[in-house]
Amino acid sequence: MSTTPKHIVAFPYQAWGHARPLINLAARLVKLRDITVTLLTTNQFYDRTVSELERSFVPGEEEFANRMRVVSLGDVQTFSPNGIDSIFKSAWEKISVAEAIVCAKAATRFDPLPVPEAIIIDFFAVEPVRAIKKLSGKSTKIFSWVSGGTNAMFYLFGPENLGGRGNVAATVEAEVKRTGRSFEEVVAEFPIPKEVGIAIFPYIFETMESCDGAFLITAEPYEPEAVAAVKGWFGKTGRPAYVCGPLLPPTSTTATAKEKQQSTEAVEIQEFLDATLKTSGEKSLLYISFGSLFWPVKTPEKIWVVLDVVMERGIPFILSHASPMAVVPDDVKEKVKAYGKGLLSSWSPQQTILEHPATGWFLAHGGHNGVTEAVCAGVPFILWPFGGDQPLNAVHISEQLKVGYELIEVRTGPAGLHTIYRNGRTPVGTIEAIKAEVRDVLTKAYGPDGAEKRERLVALTHAVTHEWEEGGGALRDVRAFLDTL
């Protein structure tokens, strides 16, 4: 029997929603088997990655923690595919031939390890996957990291015969040939962020089809039909699709303390939560966050209108504005200060807030990590989706699971104000319409209808939080993956 240590590489693209769950999966992998994981990141995310990783280990688990190697590849912007692709290729040239590698941020030199058995790599990483195949052939198995809601990812990138968009690159090229328009013009017609539009989006289907398998960050009880569909898609070509959510650090004093270290406002937030619990009671607070990236940049007045209604109703709140695009006007800061029951935070310890007994509702964009945290904490939703997996999460939560509400009047642009197929409603999109809708939703949320939604969430919370226990889908699938090494 071979005693050569097993080596896995993990590489998320540098958006926190992509990186954070993979950090937590990596920690679980080293606890389950005697393997070493090399986790690749960038200078911008290095400190936060190390801090998040530390949350997964408690005193006495140093042996497991020592099997994690966090390696920054260098300095690159969050959404700069060309930059991150280039530095990844340079690193892989060393990793793939078992050479030493140096962390660009901490200057730590890591001794050579065996050629990786597998790499779990972001499904956005089109060029890196090509580089791995060229440099490593079949010596390292490639698993696509599907870092979003499975329902949405299947719709956006799944095969056409099962309701997905299929090979977008081939579709675009056929349209280019038919019309004579440029590739860029045709791709621009898809409702996707410009940063990933040309270099990434058209090729994701091909990339996923070329991989040896996939990891789904979702929890199977949250969207069982979507998980089954993706497993069926990959299974037709003999490839596995492993479900591995929820991917959160364990609830512990150590984990909470480490999360708070990521926010300079953690002490103030904890005091505010405790004070709110005393003055307003359990489940009174509304936590508002659009994650670390999204913000209504073109119509920021809409968030301030929502905040006005929240304050009009006397609801205590925390607004996290972590996006680099978020700007809070001075008059809003003054208004919140005078209100006395609101707090503005540039980076919030989200799990701490959601798990606090004062927190009652989560007004969010519907990104999958935030959804997972809130479901695990038993906090129902008010959703304001922007793009990606968020709109389908919003529909799933409000219409299918019925554990939250979706805001409709906040939609923007010509497409956003079209008639909604599922209910025939046509949003108006005016400030007065937004105010009326938010008043209506908050009245329901803090009344009997909201209580029913919260009660309905209890069973889902129980199912999701048991996925990493014996008999759970996540533990089952990740063990199955490790058995293949």
N, C-alpha and C positions, 0 to 999 in steps of 0.2 A: 504494500500500500504506500502511495507517494506521501511524503511529508512536506513537499514543497508548498509554502504558504500561497493561498489564493489571493489574487489581486483584482480589484474592480475599480474602474474609474467612473466618476459621476461628473457631468458637465451640464449645468443649466445655463440658459442665456440670462443676461443680467437685468432681469426685472424681478423684483422681490417675490411676486406671485409665482414665478417659475422656479426661483431658487429655494425659497423657504421650505416647501414640502420635500424637495430632494435632499436637503440638508437633514431633515428629520428621518427620511427613509434610510439615508446612509448610516445614521446612528443606530437604527434598528438592525441593519444588516450585520454590523460588527458585534452586536449583542447576541445575535442568533447563531453565528458561525465564526470559526477562527479564520477570518479573512482581514485583509487590509483594504481600506477604501481611500483612494486619492480623489479628493474633492477639488475641482478646479473652479476658480473664481477670478475676480479682478480687483485691482486696488480699491476701487470705489465701494465694493461689497465685502472686502476682506474682513474688516473689524466686525461688521454686523453678522457675517457668516460664522466667525469664531464665537461670538457671543450667543448666537442662536444654537450652535452646536453644543455649547456648554450646558444649555438648558436641558439637554437630553440625558445627561449623566449626573448621577447622585454620588455622594461620598461612598467609596467602596467599589466604584465602577471604573477606576483609573485604567485597569487593564484594557477595557473596551475602548476608552477614550484614546489610548495610545495607539490604537490601530487606525486612527483617522489622521490623514495628512491633508491639511488645507493649503493649497498652493495657488497663490495669485499669479496670473499670467502676465499682468502688467496693467498699464493705465489705458483705459478705453471708455468711451461714453456708453451710457446705458443702451441706447439703440444705435449702434454703429456696427452693422453686420460685417462690413469689410475689415474694420479694425480688429474685432474679436476673432473673426475667422482666421486672420493672418497669424495672430499670436497663438491661437490654438494649434495651428498646423506646426509651428515651430516647436511647441511643447510636445506634440504627439510624435514628432520625429525622434525625440529622446525616449519618451515613454514606451513607444512601440518596439524599441530595440533594447529595453531594459537598461537605460542609462540613468545617471543621477539627474535630478531636476531641482532648480532653485526657485524659491518663492520670491517674486519680484517685490512684494510689499515688506516682508519680514526678513528677507535675505537669508532665510533658512535653507540649508542644503539638505535635500532628502536623498538618502542612499538609493542605489538601484533596487528595483523590485522586479520579480518575474514579469514577462509580458502579460498584460491584463487578460484575464479570461473573458471579461465582458466590459462594455462601457454602456452606461445609461445616459443618454444624451438628448438634449432638448429637441423636440420635434420641429423647432424653428431652425435648427442647426443644419441647414441644407449643405453648405460648403464643407463644414467639418466632417459630415458623414461621407462625403465624396473623398475627402482627404484620408480618412481612416481606411476606406476600402482600397484606395490606391497604395497606401503605405503598408497595410497589414493584411490585405487579402481576407481570408476567412479565419485567421489565427485569433482574432478577437471578435466575439459576438457583439452585435450592435442592437441595443434596445431603445426604442423611441420613447422619450419622456413626454407623455401627453398631459401637459400642465394646465388643464382647464376642465370644465364640466364635460363629461363624456358625451352627453346628448348634443351639445353644441359642436364639439369637435367632430363628432360623427357626421353631423349635418354639413359642416364646412369642408371636411376633408375626406369623408367616407366615399365608398364606391357609388356610382350613379344608380346602379340597379337596386340599391338598398336605400335610396333617398338622399345620398350625399351629392356633392358637386363633382366628384370624380377627379380625373386628371385635368386640372385647370390649365396647366401649361399647354397641353395638347389642344384644349378648347380654344384658348387664346390664339395659338399659332394658326389654327384653322380659320379663325375670324380675321386674322391679319392677312392670310392668303386670299380670303374671299373679298375683303374690302380694300386692301392696300394700306390700311391704317397701321400705325406703329404698334409694337408690342406694348409700349408704355401707355398709349392711349386706351387700348382695350382693357388692360389690367386696371386702369384708373376707374373704370365703370363698376368695379366690385366695391362693396361697402367695407373697406378695410383701411387701417392706418397706413399712411404714406410710407412710414419707416419700414414696413414689412411687405409693402405692396409688390414691388418689382423683383427684388432679390430673393424673397422668401416664399410668399404666399402661393404663387403658381406651382411651386415644386414640392410642397409639403406632401401631397398624395404620393408622388413618385418616391420621395424619401421614406415615407412610412411603409410603402410596398417593398422597398429594398432592404428594410431592417429585418433582423432575426426575430423580433417580437416587440412588444410594447408594455409599458407600465402606465396604468390609469390611476390618477391621483384621487379619484372619487372614492366614496364609500358605496359599496354595492346596494345597501338598503335605500340609499338616497335616490338612485336612478337605475333600478335593476334591469329594465328593458334595454336601456342604452348599453349597459355593460354586456348584456347577453348578445346584443347586435355586434359589438366590436369583437367580442370573443369569437362569434360566428364568422365574421369577415376574415380575421387572421387565421382561424382554424381551417378555413378552406384551402389554405396553402401550407398547412402543417405548422403554423407558427403560434406561439402562445401570446395571449394578452393578459397580463397580471393586474388584478385590482389590488390597490394597496392603501386606500384611505380608510379612516381619516389620518392625516399625517401632522400630528401636533405633538409638542413635547409633553411628557407626563405632567400631571398636576402635582406639584410638589413645592415646598418652600424654596428649594434651590432654583427650580425653573421660574418661579414667580420673581424671585430676586434678580435673576439674570435678564428676564424680560424688561424689568424696570430699569436696568442699567442702560438699555437701548434708548431710553427717553430722558432728556434733561428735565422734563416736567413731571416725572413720575411721582415725586413726593407730593406736589401740589394736587395731582390728579387723585391720588389715594385719599388725601385729606378731603377733597371735594366729594368723592364718592361716599366716604363715611359720614360726612355732614349731611349729604342729600338723603341718605338712609334714615338719619335721625329726624330730619325736618319734613321730608316728603314721603317717606316710607318705602317699602319694597316695591320693585318693578315700576318705579315712578320715572326714572331717568331715560331720556332718549339719547342714544349714542349715534352720532352722525359721522360717517367716514366713507370716502370714495377710494380708499386704498392709497398706495404710495405713488400712483401715477396719474389717475384720472381726475379731472376737474372740469366743470362747465366753463371752459375758457372763453368761448364766444358769447355766452350769455350768463356771466357771473351774477347778474342781478337776480337770477332765478333762485339761487341758493340763499341770497339775503332776504328775499320775499318769504321763502319757506321758514327761515329763522324768525322773521317777524311774526308769522302765525304761531310758531312754537312759543314765543315769548308772550304773545297775546293771550294764549291759553294757560300761561303760568307753568309750563312744563320745564323741569330742570333738564339741562342738556350738556353734552360735551361734543364739540365739533373738532374733529381731527382734520387738519389741512396739510397733509404730508406731501402732496404733489408739488414738484418744483414749479408747476405752472400756477399754483394757487397764490392769490394776493388778497389779503384781508384789508379792506379800506379802514382808515382811522376812525371814520364815523361809526362803522360797525363795531370796532373794538370798544369805543366809548359806550355805545348802546348796550353791549353785552355786559360791560362793567357796571353800568347803572342798573341793569336788570337784576344782577346779584345771584342769579341761579343758573348761569351759563359759564362755560369754560372753553377757551380756544386753545388748541394744542397743535404744535407743528409735527410732533411724532408721538403717538400714544401707545402705551402697553395694552394692546387690544384684548388679549385673552384676559388680562387682569380686569379690564372694564366689563367685558361680557359676562364674566363669571361672578361679578360682584352682585349681591342681592338687591342693590338699588337699581340696577339696570333692567328696564322693562322692554324696550324696543330698540331695534337696530335699523337706522335709515342708511342704506348702503347702495353701492352700484351693482352688487350681485356677482362680484368676482368669486371664483370657486373657493379660494382660501378663506375669505371672510364668511361665506356661506357655511363652510365646514365648521369654523370656530363658533358661529352663532348656533348652529344645530347642536353641536356638542355641549354648548352652555345652556341650551333650552330657551334661547331668546328669539322671538318671532321677528318678522321683517317688514319694513316698508322699503320698497326697492325703486331705485332711479337708475336704470341701466344705460350704459353708454355704447358699448360694442363688445366684440369678442364673444365669450360665452355668457355674458351678462344678460342679454335679452331673453335667451332661452331659459336661463336659471330663473329669471323673473316670472316667466310664464309658468314654469314648472312649480315654483313655490306658491304663486298666487292662485293659479287655476287648477292644478292637478293635486298638489299636496295640501293646498288651502291652509298654509301656515304663515301667510303674510299678504301684503298688498303691493300692487305695482302702481306707481305714479305715472299717469299718462300725459297730463297737460304740460309737463316739463320737457317733453320731446322737442327737438329742434330740427330745422331744415325742412325742405319740401317733403322728403320721404317720411319724416317723423310725424307730419300732420295729415298723412293719408288715413283713410278709413281702416280700422282694425278688423281683419278678417274674422277673428274668433268671436267678436261680440257686436260688430257693426258700428261701433262708436267712432266718431270722427273728432279728434282733439282740436281745440281752438288755439291753445298755446299762448293766450294773452296772460298778462300779469294777474288780472282779476280772476281768470279761469284757474290759474295755479293756486291762488289764495283759496278759492272756493273748494277745490279738490283737496288741498292739504287740510283745511278745516274739517271736511267730511271724513277723511281718512283718520285723522287724529281722534275725532269723536268716536269713530268705530273702534279704533285700536284700544282706547282707554275705556271702552264700554263692554257690554256683553259679547259683541261680535269678536272683539279682540281676545276676550277670555276664552272663547271657544277655539280660536286659532292656537292660542298658547297651550290649551289642553290637548289639542290634536297633535301638537309638536312633541309631546311627552313620549309617545311610542316610538317616533322616529329617532329621537335623541337616544333612547335606550338601545335601539337596534344598532345605530351608528357607533356609539361608544363601546360596543362589545366586539367590534370587528377585529381587534387585535388580541382577543382572548381565544382560548381553545374553542374550536368550532366556528370561529369567525372567518369571513372570506379573505380578509387581508392577510392574516397569519397563515392561512392555508396556501394562498397563492405565492406569497413571498418565500415560504418554505419550499414550495415546488420549484421556484426559480433557483434557490440555493442548491437544491438537489441536482441540478443540471451542471453545476460547476465541476 
